[in-house]
């Protein structure tokens, strides 16, 4: 009997699950998680063929059968801390052998990406292209998403900050100069959104793990949101068969560096403004995550990542 793959393309999948204080298992061929509610356990289905990421958080466990079913559907499985961060471990589905349909990934994107990575000139051009895509995403989403409009932060192609950022990108001679321009622009965005919520001073501090003040809360939201974005980056690269070890900007020897490059395409477009907006609204971690996931689904962020990484891989670099 010929195997029929019922899974949905990774870029089209509609669900991301963060499961805490629950048990993930298989019941009657269906992936479920059991959660204690009012002294009894209730079961909830996980549509694994339409799920891109399952994050197993605090107080949770997963059976072998459930892990196998997740692998069989090509879904990324991650083990995370409270609120979705940090990531303790995740499956590298490039080596999954659960079924013939997903054992091997496409080859053309990896082969093209390798030719870019091992050529210094190509890699710099591709890195600049990523930075310009990042700007395009910011301009697009800032004009579309309601919660960003509510902050009052606006950016357009004609703004001096955008013009200056593009000039910095175009004139950069190496990856370090690109990273410096990125740091300058991200700091500028922090300042704009901090002012929008009447926060006089904001400093980005990772792994703050505190909610003593608004700045701590925002840093916590950014940490949690970034890990979800890293999951999207992992799904994108897995789906295209591109190794995480071939980054454009984040360092040739840093583990998983290309995941961070891909996540950066949309982090400042969605995660950064939502962190400030949620702090203004008094949201809890769960509220922030749900708003972020809803935004990812509504605006088809995974689709956009697939399209932009594919386009970067398949560009003609022969005239560089």
Secondary structure in CASP SS format (residue, H / E / C, confidence):
PFRMAT SS
TARGET T0000
AUTHOR 0000-0000-0000
METHOD secondary structure of the structure
MODEL  1
X C 1.00
X C 1.00
X C 1.00
X C 1.00
X C 1.00
X C 1.00
X C 1.00
X C 1.00
X C 1.00
X H 1.00
X H 1.00
X H 1.00
X C 1.00
X C 1.00
X E 1.00
X E 1.00
X E 1.00
X E 1.00
X E 1.00
X C 1.00
X C 1.00
X E 1.00
X E 1.00
X E 1.00
X E 1.00
X E 1.00
X E 1.00
X C 1.00
X C 1.00
X E 1.00
X E 1.00
X E 1.00
X E 1.00
X E 1.00
X E 1.00
X E 1.00
X E 1.00
X C 1.00
X C 1.00
X E 1.00
X E 1.00
X E 1.00
X E 1.00
X E 1.00
X E 1.00
X C 1.00
X C 1.00
X H 1.00
X H 1.00
X H 1.00
X E 1.00
X E 1.00
X E 1.00
X E 1.00
X E 1.00
X E 1.00
X C 1.00
X C 1.00
X C 1.00
X C 1.00
X E 1.00
X E 1.00
X C 1.00
X H 1.00
X H 1.00
X H 1.00
X H 1.00
X H 1.00
X H 1.00
X H 1.00
X H 1.00
X H 1.00
X C 1.00
X C 1.00
X C 1.00
X E 1.00
X E 1.00
X E 1.00
X E 1.00
X E 1.00
X C 1.00
X H 1.00
X H 1.00
X H 1.00
X C 1.00
X C 1.00
X E 1.00
X E 1.00
X E 1.00
X E 1.00
X C 1.00
X C 1.00
X H 1.00
X H 1.00
X H 1.00
X C 1.00
X C 1.00
X C 1.00
X C 1.00
X C 1.00
X C 1.00
X C 1.00
X C 1.00
X C 1.00
X C 1.00
X C 1.00
X C 1.00
X H 1.00
X H 1.00
X H 1.00
X H 1.00
X H 1.00
X H 1.00
X H 1.00
X H 1.00
X H 1.00
X H 1.00
X C 1.00
X C 1.00
X H 1.00
X H 1.00
X H 1.00
X H 1.00
X H 1.00
X H 1.00
X H 1.00
X H 1.00
X H 1.00
X H 1.00
X H 1.00
X H 1.00
X H 1.00
X H 1.00
X H 1.00
X H 1.00
X H 1.00
X H 1.00
X H 1.00
X H 1.00
X H 1.00
X H 1.00
X H 1.00
X H 1.00
X H 1.00
X C 1.00
X H 1.00
X H 1.00
X H 1.00
X H 1.00
X H 1.00
X H 1.00
X C 1.00
X C 1.00
X C 1.00
X C 1.00
X C 1.00
X C 1.00
X C 1.00
X C 1.00
X H 1.00
X H 1.00
X H 1.00
X H 1.00
X H 1.00
X H 1.00
X H 1.00
X H 1.00
X H 1.00
X H 1.00
X H 1.00
X H 1.00
X C 1.00
X C 1.00
X C 1.00
X H 1.00
X H 1.00
X H 1.00
X H 1.00
X H 1.00
X H 1.00
X H 1.00
X H 1.00
X H 1.00
X H 1.00
X H 1.00
X H 1.00
X H 1.00
X H 1.00
X H 1.00
X H 1.00
X H 1.00
X H 1.00
X H 1.00
X H 1.00
X H 1.00
X H 1.00
X C 1.00
X C 1.00
X C 1.00
X C 1.00
X C 1.00
X C 1.00
X C 1.00
X C 1.00
X C 1.00
X C 1.00
X C 1.00
X C 1.00
X C 1.00
X C 1.00
X C 1.00
X C 1.00
X C 1.00
X H 1.00
X H 1.00
X H 1.00
X H 1.00
X H 1.00
X H 1.00
X H 1.00
X H 1.00
X H 1.00
X H 1.00
X H 1.00
X H 1.00
X H 1.00
X H 1.00
X H 1.00
X H 1.00
X H 1.00
X H 1.00
X H 1.00
X H 1.00
X H 1.00
X H 1.00
X H 1.00
X H 1.00
X H 1.00
X H 1.00
X H 1.00
X C 1.00
X C 1.00
X C 1.00
X C 1.00
X C 1.00
X C 1.00
X C 1.00
X C 1.00
X C 1.00
X C 1.00
X C 1.00
X C 1.00
X C 1.00
X C 1.00
X C 1.00
X C 1.00
X H 1.00
X H 1.00
X H 1.00
X H 1.00
X H 1.00
X H 1.00
X H 1.00
X H 1.00
X H 1.00
X H 1.00
X H 1.00
X H 1.00
X H 1.00
X H 1.00
X H 1.00
X H 1.00
X H 1.00
X H 1.00
X H 1.00
X H 1.00
X H 1.00
X H 1.00
X H 1.00
X H 1.00
X H 1.00
X C 1.00
X C 1.00
X C 1.00
X H 1.00
X H 1.00
X H 1.00
X H 1.00
X H 1.00
X H 1.00
X H 1.00
X H 1.00
X H 1.00
X H 1.00
X H 1.00
X H 1.00
X H 1.00
X H 1.00
X C 1.00
X C 1.00
X H 1.00
X H 1.00
X H 1.00
X H 1.00
X H 1.00
X H 1.00
X H 1.00
X H 1.00
X H 1.00
X H 1.00
X H 1.00
X H 1.00
X H 1.00
X H 1.00
X C 1.00
X C 1.00
X C 1.00
X C 1.00
X C 1.00
X C 1.00
END
